[in-house]
């Protein structure tokens, strides 16, 4: 009996110490709840104020992505910056980054295999599903309930389908990062502003017109080729909606209506694919496409623009952040503006949209202080979207946290805000000069792009190209949404396991075959053989699983 009583006391003291170190305490509670009596435990739990600073320091480890587009203030870096200092000061949470990698997914795969994981990190869908099934992740259900801010909980409930993909047996194992919404999905044809002005704003709305424009630019500006491309072929895949085919949303495979009540892969839109391939093969033969694209990298693709090697490219809505240094070389009007994808027949182009969730923020099973994940995501939301409207911070105080891609340096402590309404508010403020906003994010966007308008601050050019004028990419994307020009994948949710297992492998096989066709080493009809090989290698099995999970 004495031994049992002594053991109980030891366990009770240990619990008190653990909660003091990792749990914090709610407002007006006095001591933490580690030593509650049975009667106290039966009382309703008092609300925890997530913003209350813990008296005991909390230390958590993370990993992060190395990104050259992130420009840190002097004396700061990915390990020690305005975000990590804020977390330490306000919440007594010290975030230690144990490694960063430019090949984040590859490095994380190695860490998962060796089970050498930090306390918290973010993963892609495949990695998350694997870790969830292997019971490698902490259950965050109670942590979110206790520490989640109303704003975080609302964002997750508003995107319930996405949130459901983070659950297993009714338990939550991740905080999805969500996405900016469909407005961030379109790809465009980007062309130098000064070139278009010098040439009298020629019409490039059709493939035929665009071909004439490429030839004109090569002749006039003495460029070696018109279109830069990298070995991943993202630029090729992004162009296919111009032929009304939808094989991929940029780099992600699409599942579309097969016309008979079922679902098929966008790769199986064979007439559209073959017509597009025939055109790209002609462009390559004419010398209009970078001839060594099969070995070209992303850096080569960006350098093509910055150096003036070419002045046009297919690209996503955010590429303006990658080549903004072009204005240092060729003047303030040399940046690129977006145009609708040229179409083969002049008809409106629809834009494919994948299942929208960018990543999963997770905690390794058994890690201490899992509430730190939720607290710092709460803070991310509060700082970027609420602090200025609440009057707690000025716009000038918030802008540094959202400039030079500083809002992408936070690792797993991040969630993404839908951009449609923010963009509408920003462009209205640009047109009218009336800075009236309902979110702090919109206010910050506006203040940031104005730094380019008023001061020609090069670090804000990317935001201006996204939101600062009628031809800005996100402004254009809101018009697509208003016009109903988005085509959503039929596989709206987490992919079945067989697609996770085989999807990237079969994609790579298709990439190899498509490269051969574009470079002319195989005829366009070779695509028929490619699709049959794709079906045998797993395409048919993936399609069956997709129809089972998402059909009807």
VOLOVO-579149 format. One record per residue (C-alpha): x, y, z; residue number from 1. Coordinates in pm, whole numbers. Each point is the difference from the previous one (the first is absolute). Example, Ala and Ser with C-alpha at 12.3 -4.5 7.8 and 13.67 -1.06 7.14 Angstrom:
% residues 2
1230, -450, 780, 1
137, 344, -66, 2
//
This chain:
% residues 552
0, 0, 0, 1
279, 247, 96, 2
188, -78, -319, 3
-311, 66, -213, 4
-65, 329, 180, 5
364, 112, -45, 6
-9, -91, -373, 7
-316, 203, -44, 8
162, 305, 160, 9
304, -32, -229, 10
-219, -23, -310, 11
-206, 296, 114, 12
310, 217, 50, 13
135, -104, -339, 14
-328, 99, -165, 15
10, 339, 169, 16
355, 67, -121, 17
-85, -110, -358, 18
-309, 218, -27, 19
186, 297, 144, 20
271, -37, -265, 21
-215, -82, -301, 22
-361, 83, 65, 23
4, 359, 118, 24
-293, 124, 208, 25
-326, 166, -84, 26
-106, 340, 124, 27
-131, 29, 358, 28
81, -361, 81, 29
283, 59, 244, 30
213, -313, -1, 31
-16, -244, -291, 32
-245, -288, 5, 33
248, -278, 61, 34
-108, -44, 363, 35
-379, 17, -38, 36
-218, -191, 244, 37
-271, -225, -136, 38
-258, 267, 79, 39
203, 262, -187, 40
47, -234, -293, 41
-375, -44, -26, 42
-47, 377, -37, 43
-11, 152, -351, 44
352, 69, -125, 45
79, 369, -10, 46
98, 150, -335, 47
372, 16, -76, 48
130, 333, -129, 49
241, -106, -274, 50
171, 340, 9, 51
105, -23, 363, 52
377, -25, 36, 53
121, -314, 173, 54
217, 58, 305, 55
204, -307, -87, 56
191, 4, -331, 57
-120, -237, -266, 58
249, -127, -257, 59
-107, -169, -324, 60
200, -118, -300, 61
-102, 39, -363, 62
139, -38, -350, 63
-44, 242, -289, 64
41, 62, -371, 65
286, 204, -141, 66
-137, 258, -242, 67
216, 268, -168, 68
-307, 222, -52, 69
-10, 62, 376, 70
199, 316, 68, 71
74, 37, 370, 72
80, 331, 169, 73
364, 53, 90, 74
105, -218, 291, 75
-283, -249, -47, 76
-32, -337, -171, 77
-227, -306, -14, 78
118, -103, 347, 79
-35, 337, 174, 80
-239, 262, -135, 81
-288, 232, 76, 82
-241, -294, 36, 83
213, -214, 233, 84
78, 305, 214, 85
-368, 89, 23, 86
-92, -354, 110, 87
263, 3, 271, 88
-96, 344, 126, 89
-378, -38, 0, 90
-50, -369, 83, 91
333, -114, 144, 92
16, -259, -278, 93
349, -53, -139, 94
-4, -150, -349, 95
320, -177, -100, 96
44, -88, -367, 97
214, -313, -20, 98
42, 2, -377, 99
-109, 177, -318, 100
5, -143, -350, 101
-65, 119, -354, 102
-123, -358, -66, 103
-234, 3, 296, 104
-222, -294, -103, 105
301, -224, -74, 106
169, 91, 327, 107
-323, -59, 191, 108
-40, -342, -161, 109
344, -93, 132, 110
-91, 128, 345, 111
-325, -198, -2, 112
182, -317, -105, 113
259, 40, 276, 114
-263, 118, 252, 115
218, 299, 82, 116
-275, 259, 2, 117
-28, 338, 172, 118
-281, 81, 238, 119
-212, 161, -270, 120
20, 59, -374, 121
-210, 8, -315, 122
-34, -276, -259, 123
-160, -59, -335, 124
-306, -222, -42, 125
191, -320, -75, 126
230, 41, 297, 127
-288, 87, 230, 128
-205, -304, -101, 129
298, -229, 52, 130
82, 141, 344, 131
-364, 1, 108, 132
-43, -366, -94, 133
326, -85, 180, 134
-119, 169, 323, 135
294, 241, -10, 136
-204, 313, 70, 137
-145, 157, 314, 138
-377, 22, 43, 139
-82, 374, -9, 140
-374, -26, 66, 141
6, 122, 360, 142
286, 243, -66, 143
-201, 179, -269, 144
-309, 0, 221, 145
185, 156, 293, 146
241, 237, -173, 147
-147, 71, -341, 148
-109, 359, -53, 149
-352, 66, -130, 150
152, 112, -330, 151
199, -321, -46, 152
-298, -218, 87, 153
-222, 191, -242, 154
251, -32, -283, 155
17, -375, 50, 156
-375, -43, 29, 157
-55, 213, -312, 158
224, -248, -185, 159
-141, -313, 161, 160
69, -226, -295, 161
367, 88, 20, 162
6, -27, 379, 163
-156, -346, -23, 164
302, -120, -198, 165
213, 68, 311, 166
-209, -237, 213, 167
8, -369, 82, 168
-262, -178, 209, 169
-146, 332, 108, 170
335, 139, 118, 171
184, 297, -150, 172
366, -61, -87, 173
91, 323, -181, 174
-94, 362, -50, 175
-42, 31, -378, 176
168, 306, -148, 177
-298, 43, -238, 178
59, 220, -306, 179
-60, 343, -145, 180
-295, -143, -194, 181
-60, -65, -367, 182
118, 349, -94, 183
357, -115, 59, 184
-21, -290, -244, 185
-3, 154, -349, 186
306, 12, -219, 187
51, 281, -246, 188
205, 115, -292, 189
240, 261, 142, 190
150, 264, -232, 191
230, 296, 59, 192
-199, 320, 39, 193
245, 215, -196, 194
-2, -241, -293, 195
-379, -4, -20, 196
-10, 381, 10, 197
268, 34, -268, 198
-185, -247, -225, 199
-337, 173, 45, 200
-164, -253, 232, 201
-43, -278, -259, 202
-275, -255, 47, 203
137, -329, 140, 204
-332, -162, 85, 205
35, -282, -252, 206
276, -253, -61, 207
43, 131, -356, 208
37, 359, 121, 209
244, -104, 270, 210
213, -180, -257, 211
21, 320, -203, 212
93, 192, 315, 213
281, -243, 83, 214
150, 38, -346, 215
-26, 379, 18, 216
179, 14, 336, 217
279, -233, -114, 218
60, 215, -307, 219
-30, 339, 172, 220
170, -64, 333, 221
258, -249, -130, 222
-83, -253, 270, 223
118, -361, -51, 224
-344, -150, 69, 225
-340, 113, 121, 226
-106, -243, 272, 227
212, -116, 290, 228
-85, -335, 150, 229
142, -234, 263, 230
35, -376, 4, 231
-311, -49, 215, 232
-205, 123, -299, 233
-228, 203, 229, 234
-18, 271, -266, 235
-117, -252, -261, 236
-264, -153, 226, 237
-117, 347, 105, 238
-65, 94, -363, 239
-230, -294, -85, 240
-328, 170, 103, 241
60, 213, -310, 242
-94, -314, -195, 243
-285, -66, 248, 244
181, -292, 157, 245
51, -40, 373, 246
269, -258, 78, 247
152, 187, 293, 248
-54, 301, 217, 249
355, 122, -51, 250
188, -291, 153, 251
-294, -197, 146, 252
-200, -257, -194, 253
-367, 70, -68, 254
-300, -232, -5, 255
-281, 102, -235, 256
-345, -106, -120, 257
28, -284, -254, 258
-328, 97, -167, 259
-167, -329, 95, 260
-71, 56, 367, 261
345, -95, 122, 262
338, 155, 71, 263
313, -21, -213, 264
345, 149, 12, 265
60, 328, -179, 266
286, -181, -174, 267
-267, -198, -185, 268
-127, 310, -180, 269
200, -135, -292, 270
-112, 223, -292, 271
75, 315, 199, 272
331, -136, 120, 273
116, -101, -345, 274
-94, 336, -150, 275
194, 181, 272, 276
299, -230, -43, 277
3, 54, -374, 278
10, 376, 56, 279
277, -12, 261, 280
204, -233, -223, 281
-31, 258, -277, 282
105, 279, 237, 283
303, -199, 105, 284
95, -79, -359, 285
-29, 372, -83, 286
236, 86, 284, 287
-268, 186, 196, 288
43, -219, 313, 289
319, -24, 204, 290
187, -282, -173, 291
154, -152, 314, 292
-320, 7, 205, 293
33, -372, 76, 294
289, 80, 235, 295
-96, 357, 97, 296
-74, 88, 362, 297
-236, 240, 170, 298
290, 241, 45, 299
60, -7, -376, 300
-368, 75, -58, 301
16, 307, 228, 302
334, 117, -139, 303
-144, -5, -354, 304
-221, 292, 103, 305
235, 191, 233, 306
279, -4, -260, 307
-225, 100, -291, 308
67, -328, -181, 309
-374, -7, -62, 310
-292, 217, 103, 311
-290, -242, 22, 312
-85, -320, 179, 313
-283, -219, 119, 314
-20, 29, 377, 315
-209, 0, 316, 316
-156, 305, 164, 317
294, 42, 239, 318
295, -6, -240, 319
37, 377, 20, 320
174, -57, 330, 321
276, -198, -172, 322
117, 234, -275, 323
-53, 343, 159, 324
370, 85, -42, 325
-68, 44, -372, 326
-79, 369, 61, 327
355, 55, 122, 328
125, -114, -340, 329
-257, 147, -240, 330
-200, 272, 176, 331
-319, 42, 199, 332
-230, -105, -287, 333
185, -322, -82, 334
-192, -222, 244, 335
-237, -259, -141, 336
-380, 26, -1, 337
-243, -289, -30, 338
-224, -78, -295, 339
-267, -267, -44, 340
134, -331, -124, 341
-18, 5, -382, 342
-265, -241, -124, 343
-4, -205, -316, 344
-339, 132, -107, 345
-33, 336, 175, 346
-254, -140, 246, 347
29, 70, 373, 348
246, -221, 184, 349
-107, -187, 312, 350
254, -40, 279, 351
47, -333, 179, 352
-10, 0, 380, 353
141, -280, 212, 354
-116, -98, 348, 355
107, 300, 203, 356
225, -58, 296, 357
364, 95, -13, 358
141, -192, 295, 359
-72, -153, 340, 360
147, 145, 322, 361
72, -289, 236, 362
153, -94, 335, 363
214, -310, 42, 364
-161, -257, 229, 365
121, 45, 356, 366
146, 347, -53, 367
-29, 240, 289, 368
-203, 319, -16, 369
-224, -88, -299, 370
-207, 308, 83, 371
287, 213, -134, 372
-106, -96, -353, 373
-352, 134, 50, 374
106, 309, 197, 375
244, 115, -266, 376
-247, -65, -282, 377
-250, 209, 199, 378
261, 274, 17, 379
65, -21, -375, 380
-371, 60, -64, 381
-25, 275, 258, 382
308, 191, -113, 383
-64, -9, -374, 384
-377, 22, -10, 385
-132, 155, 319, 386
251, 216, 186, 387
-32, 315, -212, 388
-379, -11, -12, 389
-12, -51, 377, 390
224, 301, 44, 391
265, -203, 181, 392
268, 61, -264, 393
56, 254, -273, 394
31, -103, -363, 395
364, 108, 11, 396
60, -245, 284, 397
-166, -288, -186, 398
145, 50, -348, 399
350, -137, 82, 400
-157, -334, 95, 401
-162, -27, -344, 402
268, 153, -224, 403
278, -177, -190, 404
-181, -330, 58, 405
49, 22, 377, 406
-346, -156, 42, 407
140, -314, -166, 408
284, -40, 250, 409
-210, -130, 289, 410
23, -372, -81, 411
-294, -188, 155, 412
-140, 310, 170, 413
-204, 112, -296, 414
-345, -10, -150, 415
-114, 152, -327, 416
-274, 258, -52, 417
-237, -9, -298, 418
96, 287, -231, 419
-314, 70, -205, 420
-159, 266, 222, 421
336, 144, 105, 422
96, 51, -365, 423
-334, 166, -74, 424
51, 242, 287, 425
358, 75, -100, 426
-75, 79, -363, 427
-295, 219, 105, 428
234, 193, 232, 429
253, 40, -283, 430
-268, 136, -233, 431
-177, 230, 247, 432
282, 93, 235, 433
-226, -91, 292, 434
177, -245, 229, 435
-304, -180, 141, 436
59, -362, 101, 437
-167, -274, 198, 438
317, -204, 60, 439
350, 86, 109, 440
137, -212, -282, 441
-165, 221, -262, 442
132, 309, 173, 443
353, -142, 6, 444
-17, -98, -368, 445
-107, 352, -90, 446
270, 169, 204, 447
262, -231, -145, 448
-86, 51, -368, 449
-15, 376, 56, 450
369, -9, 84, 451
58, -81, -369, 452
-250, 260, -124, 453
136, 285, 211, 454
366, -88, 58, 455
79, -263, -265, 456
107, -231, 282, 457
112, -309, -192, 458
-84, -235, 286, 459
-369, 92, -43, 460
-17, -48, -377, 461
-118, -359, 41, 462
-305, 116, 197, 463
-74, 273, -253, 464
11, -252, -285, 465
-242, -220, 194, 466
-250, 261, 120, 467
91, 355, -93, 468
-165, 57, -340, 469
-270, -127, -235, 470
240, -245, -165, 471
129, -139, 330, 472
-16, -378, 27, 473
-229, -36, 302, 474
-226, 276, -129, 475
-30, -193, -326, 476
-66, -317, 198, 477
-295, 157, 183, 478
-151, 77, -339, 479
38, -366, -93, 480
-185, -97, 316, 481
-275, 251, -68, 482
-38, -138, -353, 483
-8, -364, 114, 484
319, -92, -183, 485
140, -242, 258, 486
-10, -375, -62, 487
29, -191, 330, 488
150, -346, 16, 489
-250, -281, 49, 490
229, -144, 269, 491
-85, 265, 259, 492
164, -133, 314, 493
295, -205, 119, 494
128, -234, -270, 495
-49, -377, 32, 496
314, -187, 105, 497
65, -149, -342, 498
25, 346, -153, 499
243, 100, 273, 500
205, -310, -80, 501
-4, 19, -380, 502
-89, 355, -99, 503
344, 158, -4, 504
154, -305, -167, 505
-247, 1, -287, 506
28, 379, -29, 507
374, -34, -48, 508
-50, -258, -274, 509
-233, 235, -184, 510
244, 288, 43, 511
275, -202, -165, 512
-220, -91, -294, 513
-134, 353, -44, 514
355, 136, 1, 515
88, -234, -287, 516
-303, 113, -201, 517
73, 371, 48, 518
366, -48, -92, 519
-100, -194, -311, 520
162, -334, 85, 521
-345, -161, 3, 522
-307, 85, -213, 523
-315, 151, 150, 524
-182, -333, -39, 525
244, -143, 252, 526
-232, 151, 260, 527
-251, -280, -69, 528
264, -253, 106, 529
90, 212, 303, 530
-359, -2, 125, 531
-28, -377, -41, 532
323, -43, 197, 533
-136, 240, 263, 534
-319, -203, 32, 535
189, -328, 38, 536
252, 149, 245, 537
-274, 108, 240, 538
-223, 249, -177, 539
-294, -238, -21, 540
37, -101, 365, 541
18, 363, 111, 542
-303, 84, -211, 543
-199, -287, 156, 544
90, 121, 350, 545
-92, 360, -87, 546
-337, -109, -137, 547
-65, -211, 307, 548
82, 284, 237, 549
-138, 300, -188, 550
-232, -136, -271, 551
-371, 85, 1, 552
//
